[in-house]
Amino acid sequence: MAERPEIGCEEAGQHRAGGAAPHVRVWFAREVLPLEALLMQFLRNNWRDSGEIEDLLQDVYVRVFEAARREIPHQAKSFVFTTARNLLINRFRRQQVVPIESVADLDALGVAIDEPAPDRNLIARDELRKLQNALDRLPPRVREAVILKRIEGLSRREIAARMQIGEGTVKDYLAEAVNALSDMLYREPTDLGRHA
């Protein structure tokens, strides 16, 4: 387990000399470092290059530590995981960028510069409409569990607490939703009237 985030050379003297307030270091050690195992699991599950996980962890630690030097977050866990998610999003976006200098002819990219083609918009809207209709056909409690998991990003434990049910029931609801949505979108309809 890391003891604190790695820092740049110009900041090293400040930290050794106590430039970061002791209460920030104490907060970091007490609130952030115990999350390392969960954070590593999150990074492994959401980043395809396992060789970059340690670097990503350090980047998250640096960002969290620097933010805490300005103001200590009230909810450390959600702040750490939001920071990690945003870091992954930024890294992914950077990987998707094609430098303009590397393409002599913009038409060679084969993409619309201003907006997607009308047929793509139409297909996307149709798919969203089908998905919304399928979600609407789910039993209310099953639909609620799916929305809390997939849209709000809550864990099974958080969903169970919010819905006042057991984690096993949440797991069953989510499995039922996946099966029912698969059937509705890709196969024959299923019996959906069990959980009213």
GIMO-V609049 format. One record per residue. RES is the residue in one small letter. SS is DSSP state (A for helix, B for strand, O for the rest). PSI is psi in whole degrees, -180 to 180 (* if undefined). D_CENTER is the distance of its C-alpha to the mean C-alpha in whole Angstrom. Layout:
# GIMO-V609049
res=RES ss=SS psi=PSI d_center=D_CENTER
res=RES ss=SS psi=PSI d_center=D_CENTER
This chain:
# GIMO-V609049
res=m ss=O psi=132 d_center=23
res=a ss=O psi=148 d_center=23
res=e ss=O psi=-30 d_center=25
res=r ss=O psi=163 d_center=23
res=p ss=O psi=149 d_center=22
res=e ss=O psi=146 d_center=24
res=i ss=O psi=163 d_center=25
res=g ss=O psi=163 d_center=27
res=c ss=A psi=-40 d_center=31
res=e ss=A psi=-24 d_center=32
res=e ss=A psi=-16 d_center=30
res=a ss=A psi=-43 d_center=31
res=g ss=A psi=-41 d_center=35
res=q ss=A psi=-45 d_center=33
res=h ss=A psi=-41 d_center=31
res=r ss=A psi=-34 d_center=34
res=a ss=O psi=4 d_center=36
res=g ss=O psi=22 d_center=34
res=g ss=O psi=-36 d_center=32
res=a ss=O psi=132 d_center=29
res=a ss=O psi=139 d_center=30
res=p ss=A psi=-33 d_center=31
res=h ss=A psi=-27 d_center=29
res=v ss=A psi=-44 d_center=26
res=r ss=A psi=-41 d_center=26
res=v ss=A psi=-46 d_center=27
res=w ss=A psi=-45 d_center=24
res=f ss=A psi=-47 d_center=22
res=a ss=A psi=-37 d_center=24
res=r ss=A psi=-40 d_center=24
res=e ss=A psi=-35 d_center=20
res=v ss=A psi=-50 d_center=18
res=l ss=A psi=-36 d_center=20
res=p ss=A psi=-15 d_center=20
res=l ss=A psi=0 d_center=16
res=e ss=A psi=-44 d_center=16
res=a ss=A psi=-45 d_center=16
res=l ss=A psi=-39 d_center=13
res=l ss=A psi=-42 d_center=11
res=m ss=A psi=-42 d_center=13
res=q ss=A psi=-44 d_center=12
res=f ss=A psi=-46 d_center=8
res=l ss=A psi=-42 d_center=9
res=r ss=A psi=-39 d_center=12
res=n ss=A psi=-22 d_center=10
res=n ss=A psi=4 d_center=8
res=w ss=O psi=128 d_center=11
res=r ss=O psi=-26 d_center=14
res=d ss=O psi=99 d_center=16
res=s ss=A psi=-21 d_center=17
res=g ss=A psi=-15 d_center=19
res=e ss=A psi=-2 d_center=17
res=i ss=A psi=-46 d_center=15
res=e ss=A psi=-41 d_center=18
res=d ss=A psi=-41 d_center=18
res=l ss=A psi=-42 d_center=14
res=l ss=A psi=-46 d_center=15
res=q ss=A psi=-40 d_center=18
res=d ss=A psi=-41 d_center=16
res=v ss=A psi=-47 d_center=13
res=y ss=A psi=-44 d_center=17
res=v ss=A psi=-46 d_center=19
res=r ss=A psi=-43 d_center=16
res=v ss=A psi=-45 d_center=16
res=f ss=A psi=-46 d_center=20
res=e ss=A psi=-41 d_center=21
res=a ss=A psi=-39 d_center=19
res=a ss=A psi=-27 d_center=21
res=r ss=A psi=-31 d_center=24
res=r ss=A psi=-46 d_center=24
res=e ss=O psi=127 d_center=23
res=i ss=O psi=125 d_center=22
res=p ss=O psi=147 d_center=19
res=h ss=O psi=-38 d_center=20
res=q ss=O psi=97 d_center=17
res=a ss=A psi=-46 d_center=16
res=k ss=A psi=-50 d_center=13
res=s ss=A psi=-35 d_center=11
res=f ss=A psi=-44 d_center=12
res=v ss=A psi=-46 d_center=11
res=f ss=A psi=-31 d_center=8
res=t ss=A psi=-42 d_center=7
res=t ss=A psi=-45 d_center=10
res=a ss=A psi=-45 d_center=8
res=r ss=A psi=-46 d_center=5
res=n ss=A psi=-38 d_center=8
res=l ss=A psi=-44 d_center=10
res=l ss=A psi=-41 d_center=8
res=i ss=A psi=-46 d_center=8
res=n ss=A psi=-43 d_center=12
res=r ss=A psi=-43 d_center=13
res=f ss=A psi=-44 d_center=12
res=r ss=A psi=-42 d_center=14
res=r ss=A psi=-36 d_center=17
res=q ss=A psi=-25 d_center=17
res=q ss=A psi=-13 d_center=18
res=v ss=O psi=131 d_center=20
res=v ss=O psi=117 d_center=24
res=p ss=O psi=134 d_center=26
res=i ss=A psi=-31 d_center=29
res=e ss=A psi=-24 d_center=32
res=s ss=A psi=-8 d_center=31
res=v ss=O psi=112 d_center=32
res=a ss=O psi=-37 d_center=36
res=d ss=O psi=114 d_center=36
res=l ss=A psi=-29 d_center=33
res=d ss=A psi=-22 d_center=34
res=a ss=A psi=-21 d_center=33
res=l ss=A psi=-29 d_center=29
res=g ss=O psi=28 d_center=30
res=v ss=O psi=152 d_center=27
res=a ss=O psi=136 d_center=28
res=i ss=O psi=-43 d_center=28
res=d ss=O psi=-48 d_center=28
res=e ss=O psi=162 d_center=26
res=p ss=O psi=158 d_center=26
res=a ss=O psi=149 d_center=29
res=p ss=A psi=-37 d_center=30
res=d ss=A psi=-34 d_center=30
res=r ss=A psi=-41 d_center=26
res=n ss=A psi=-44 d_center=25
res=l ss=A psi=-44 d_center=28
res=i ss=A psi=-44 d_center=26
res=a ss=A psi=-44 d_center=23
res=r ss=A psi=-41 d_center=24
res=d ss=A psi=-43 d_center=26
res=e ss=A psi=-42 d_center=23
res=l ss=A psi=-40 d_center=21
res=r ss=A psi=-44 d_center=24
res=k ss=A psi=-43 d_center=25
res=l ss=A psi=-43 d_center=21
res=q ss=A psi=-42 d_center=22
res=n ss=A psi=-41 d_center=25
res=a ss=A psi=-43 d_center=24
res=l ss=A psi=-42 d_center=22
res=d ss=A psi=-26 d_center=25
res=r ss=A psi=-12 d_center=27
res=l ss=O psi=152 d_center=25
res=p ss=O psi=147 d_center=26
res=p ss=A psi=-45 d_center=25
res=r ss=A psi=-37 d_center=24
res=v ss=A psi=-45 d_center=22
res=r ss=A psi=-43 d_center=21
res=e ss=A psi=-43 d_center=19
res=a ss=A psi=-42 d_center=18
res=v ss=A psi=-44 d_center=16
res=i ss=A psi=-43 d_center=15
res=l ss=A psi=-36 d_center=14
res=k ss=A psi=-54 d_center=11
res=r ss=A psi=-29 d_center=10
res=i ss=A psi=-45 d_center=11
res=e ss=O psi=-13 d_center=10
res=g ss=O psi=26 d_center=7
res=l ss=O psi=154 d_center=10
res=s ss=O psi=168 d_center=12
res=r ss=A psi=-41 d_center=15
res=r ss=A psi=-44 d_center=17
res=e ss=A psi=-38 d_center=15
res=i ss=A psi=-45 d_center=16
res=a ss=A psi=-43 d_center=20
res=a ss=A psi=-44 d_center=20
res=r ss=A psi=-41 d_center=20
res=m ss=A psi=-6 d_center=22
res=q ss=O psi=51 d_center=24
res=i ss=O psi=172 d_center=24
res=g ss=O psi=157 d_center=24
res=e ss=A psi=-34 d_center=21
res=g ss=A psi=-38 d_center=23
res=t ss=A psi=-39 d_center=24
res=v ss=A psi=-46 d_center=20
res=k ss=A psi=-44 d_center=20
res=d ss=A psi=-43 d_center=23
res=y ss=A psi=-45 d_center=21
res=l ss=A psi=-40 d_center=18
res=a ss=A psi=-43 d_center=21
res=e ss=A psi=-40 d_center=23
res=a ss=A psi=-45 d_center=21
res=v ss=A psi=-46 d_center=20
res=n ss=A psi=-46 d_center=23
res=a ss=A psi=-44 d_center=25
res=l ss=A psi=-40 d_center=22
res=s ss=A psi=-45 d_center=23
res=d ss=A psi=-44 d_center=27
res=m ss=A psi=-38 d_center=27
res=l ss=A psi=-27 d_center=25
res=y ss=A psi=-14 d_center=27
res=r ss=O psi=-156 d_center=30
res=e ss=O psi=149 d_center=32
res=p ss=O psi=154 d_center=31
res=t ss=O psi=171 d_center=31
res=d ss=O psi=115 d_center=32
res=l ss=O psi=6 d_center=30
res=g ss=O psi=14 d_center=32
res=r ss=O psi=-35 d_center=32
res=h ss=O psi=79 d_center=29
res=a ss=O psi=* d_center=31
